[in-house]
């Protein structure tokens, strides 16, 4: 059974026509579309000598910082940055049907109305903006009971990156990720997944180990070259972590976003999530 997104006009949009745009901010601004990285660089913009926009690592002085500590410093400059990021994609695809924008918790203070309008203007899409970590939404979409207090584990594996998280009461307790080289074979990819899982389990602490050992880690994978085994043995750990193959990463994220939006008020009333403006 396929999944569809229902817009305000009650149009049924097939999941394959939905592009999922994730925006994360650590030191750099990382933007991915359907798990493919399209921008990874400093969240800054400058004007080139010929009037062109230079963004990220190509930006030159004077530099205008677009995002700082979750605050939009300059809306016009942010629009320039989004246009810079969108151009390679729009060269391949004339128009997105629907864009679901997942904003990392680190930049949740962004004015989502402004961001929504800017993304719609730049990408020409019907946009929904969700301020929640990708790992939480994937766990939600994969059917993981992430609202319990004992903790759950979730992991993503795509051809170009892997990540893992331990969540408790809907909050991210520990999270880590690693990029994968295009030439990495399936053995190396599983090894890196093991390593990331190991870091997350150690960071979460011994209180969560019994639950993870009992319930396992939900793995959502888009990597068709890698078969997820029944068990993963994180490097340096004596405790096996059972992996359960879930829906594809995009599908799990898609379903998780819809479920999160549908039940957001219920979750807010239970105190699981912060109020959204």
N, C-alpha and C positions, 0 to 999 in steps of 0.2 A: 504494500500500500504506500503510495507516494505521499509526501508531505507538501502542503501548500501554505502560503501566507495569505491571510485575508486582509485586504486593505480597507480603508474607510469607505470605499465605494463597493465593498463586498466582491471585489474581483478576486478570483482564485488564481494565485500566482504559483506555478510549479517551483519546487525547491531548486531545481537546476537553473532557474532564471534569477535566483537570488544571489547576489554577491555579498559576502560577509567581509566587511572592512574592519580590521582591528587596529586600534591606535594605542600604543604603549609608550610611556615616557620614563626612562631612567636618566642616564646622562645624555643619551641620544633619543631622538624620536624614531620609533620603529613602527612602520605602517605595513600591514600585510593585507592582501586581498585573496580570499579563499586559500589561506595558509601560505601563499607565495609572497615573499618579501619584495615590496616595490619601493621602499625608501628606508634607509637606515643611516641617519646622520644627525648632526646638531640641529636643533629646532630654531634655526636662524635663516634670515633672508637678507640679501643685499642686491643692489642694482649693478649690473655689469657695465663695462665701458661703452657698450653699444645700446644701452637701455634694456637689455634682457634681464630677466630675474635669475639670480644665482642663489641656490639654496643648499643647506647642509654643508658638506665638506667643501663645496665649490664656492661658498659665500666668501666675499671679501669685505674689507673695511670700507665704509662704515657698516657694521653689522646691526641688524634689527632683530632682537630676540622675540620670537613669536609666543613661546610658552615658557613661563617661569613659575615653578611651584604650583602648578595647576591653575594658573591664571592666564587668560589671554591678554597679552601685552598690547597687541595692535591687530584689530580685526582685519583691516585691509591687507596687512602683511601676511596674516594667516591665510587669507584667501589666495594670495600669491603663492604661498607655500603649497596649499592644496592643489592649485592649478599645476604647479611644477610636478607634484607627485602623480597627479591624475593623467597627465599627458601621455606617458607610455602606454597606459592601459587603454585610454580612449583611442589611441592610434590603432589598437588591436580590435577594439569593440566599440561600435558607434555610441552605444548608450546602455547604461545599466537599467534593468527593469526595476529592481528593488535593491537597496543597499542597507544592510543591517550593520550599524556601527557599534562596535564593542569598545568602550573606553575603559582603559585600565584604571583601577582604583586610585593610582597615584595621581591621576589628573581628573578625578571625579568633580573637582570644583569648577571645571569648565562650564560655561553657560551652554547647556545642551540645546536650547532654542537657537542660539546663534550658530552653534556648530551644525545643527541640523539644516538650517537655512543655507549655510555656506556649502555644505556637502551637496545639497540638492542643486544649488546654483552651479557648482563646478562639475558634478558628475551627471546632472540631469536625471536624478533618480528620486523615487519615493523612499524616504529615509526614516529609519527608526534608530534612535540612539539609546543604548543601554549602558549604564555606568556600573559595570561589574567585571571582575577578572574573568578572562577567557576560561581558565581552569574550572572555575565555579559553574559557569554556564554549561560547559561540556559535561561535567559530572551530573548536573541537573538533567540535561538532555539524554544522557545515557541511563537514566533511571537510578542513579546512585542516591541513597538516602542521606544527603549531605547535611541535614538539619539536626542529626543526633549529636550528643555531646561527647561521644567516645571517639569520634574521628573516623574519616574515610580517606582512601587514597585514590587519586585519579592521575592518569598519565596520557599524554598525547604523543603520537609518533607519526611524523610526516616525512616525505623524502628529504626535506631540508632542515628540519629541527625536531628536537624532542624536549618535552617538559614534563614535570611531575609536581604534584602538590598534595599536601595533607590538609584536609578541611575539617573543622569542628564547629558545630552550631552555625554553619553557613559561612564561617570566616576562614580565610587562608592562614593556616598555622605555619606552614613552611612551603617554599616554592623554589624551584631551580629549573634551569633549562640549558640546552647546549645546541649549537648549530652543527649540522652534518655536511661534510663535503659531498659533492655530487658523485665522486668516485667511490664512496664508502660502500662496501658490500654488506650483505644482510648480517653477517657475523659481527662486523664492527658496529653496525647500527644497534644491534641488541646489546652489545657490550656497553655502548654509550648510554643507552636507556637504563641499563643496570646501574651504571655509575651515577646517573642523575637521581634515580630512585634511592640509591644508597645515601646520597647527600641529604635528600629530603627526609628520609626516615630518621637519620641521625639528628637533623636539625629539629625535627618535631619532638624528639625526646622519647624516653622509655615508656611514658604513660600511654602512648598510642601503639606501641609495638604489638601487644596482645590482640588488639582489634584488627590491625592490618594483617597479622598472621592468620587470624580466623576468617576475615571477610575478603581478603585479597585487595588488589588494586584494579580498578576499572581502566582498561586501556582502549582508547579510541584511536584507530589508526587509519591513515590515508595511504600508507606505504604498502603498495601491492606486492612489492618484492620481498617483504618480510612477513613470515608467519609467526604470529605471537604464540609462544608455547604456553602450556598449562601453568607453568611455574617460571618465575624469574628469580634468580639468586643474585641479589645486589652484591657487588664486589666488596669483600671484606666482612660480609654479614653471614652469620650462621643461620639466620632465620629466613626461610624461603618466603617470597611474596607471590601469592597466586594471582596471575593476571587473567582477567576476563575480557575477551575480545568484544567490544561494543560496536555500535554503529560507526560509520566513518567519522572522522574528525569534523568535517563540515556539517554532516547531517546531525551529529550529536549537538554541535554548537547551535545549529539552526533550531532544533527542537527545544534546546535549553533556553534560548532567547524567548521563544514564544511562550513556553511554560512560565518563565520568570515574569514576563510582562502580564500574563493572564492572572497569576496568583500574587502579584506584587503587593496589592493592598492587604491580602491575608498575611503575607510575610511581614509587612510593616507593622500590622496590628499585634503580631506575636513578638515583635521586637527583634526580628532576625536581620532586617535591613534598615538602612537609614532612609529618612524621608527624601524624596526627590522633588526638586523645585519645578 
